[in-house]
Each structure stands twice: as structure tokens, then as C-alpha cells.
Amino acid sequence: KWAAASRLDEGFRILDAATGRQVATCGGQDGKSRGGTWAPDSRCLAGTDYDDSAHDIRIWDALTGQRLAVCSGHEEPIQGLDWSRCGRFLASGADDDDGVRIWDPETGACLRHFQPGPETVWGLKWSPDGQVLAVSYRDGDVLLLDAETVQTQRHLHQKGERRSGASGLAWSPDGRFVAVEFRRPGCSILIWDAATGE
């Protein structure tokens, strides 16, 4: 029903997907926002700002533009952001060794902070059942983490030519497969069986 659009010189514009009519605006103080991701119920939008507060996550009421919470704690720019399917948790990943954080989106409190790998996080995505968090890295590594213990369940190894820049992540609707987009060399997509890592 709703769509969110942003540009460098403005915040998020909330649009009626059927008509294209703007119904609200969400954004930081300077209006420059990025990385928008919708809550499962479509009532809230989370994103970061293109300014000195780019290490913070802001959560807005999508229809009023009211800021509901701020998640502060990352020391490096945020590269990945995703809501759990139940809407109770928000996961984020950042540059360098800043790692992954799990947040309470209602209060902005950081519930977990961990570093599952040594590289910059480039993407993350909850599984459809919320039991697994897939995390991808700049060097091409992809880990499947138990959402409760944050222990590695699977390391998705590549076969053949080594690819890097693992940015896009997607689970199949039934949670059986994970698709990963790689940027180098050239754009490519690999698909793994989440249960076996093959």
C-alpha cells in the first residue's frame, strides 16, 4: 500500500503506491536519509542519515513522520539493516570491526552486539521464521547465524572463482535457500541450500 523514496537532498517521502501521492515525510534534521527498511506491519520505517549521525538508526511512524526511537551505538557507518519477520527486532551491520547489533525498535535499546566475522558487514537478512540471521561480508564470506545464540550454523563456501562484495541477500519464502548478490568480478548471484550449505 505504501512506498518509501529518498534522495540525497531530502528525507524519505512516503507515497501511496496506488496513486503516487505523497502522504508523509520522514527524515533526519538535515533531511538527508538512506537505507530505509519497512517494519513487517508497514507502520514504521527505519533508516540512517547522510551526516555525522550516520551511525545511528532512526525509526519513524510512516504515516505521521514522527520519530519514534533512535538506536545509537555503532561507531562506523551502517551497511545493512533488516527487521525480523515478527517486527520485534531490528538487525544492523556496520563497517570495519563494528560488527552486528540487534535492537529493540520500540525503545532503541541494543539487545546484542557481536562480531561474527573479521570483515566489513555488507548485508544481513533474517530468515522467514526469524530463527537464522544471514550476514554477508565485503570479502565474499556469508555466514548463517543462530538468532538466539549468535553462533555460526553454516559458512556458505563458494566454489570455483572467488567472488567478493556480497551485498544483496534474500531468503526463499520457505527459508530453504539463500541467494547472495556479488559485485566482483562482475555482478553475479549464487544460491545455497541453507540446511546443507551446498
JOURPE-V625967 format. One record per helix or strand of 3 or more residues. SS is the DSSP state (h for helix, s for strand). FROM is the first residue (numbers start at 1). TO is the last residue. Records with the same first field share a line. If there is no record, write none. Layout:
SS = FROM-TO, FROM-TO
//
This chain:
s = 2-7, 10-16, 22-26, 33-38, 44-49, 57-61, 67-71, 78-83, 90-94, 100-103, 110-114, 121-126, 132-137, 142-146, 152-155, 164-171, 177-184, 188-193
//
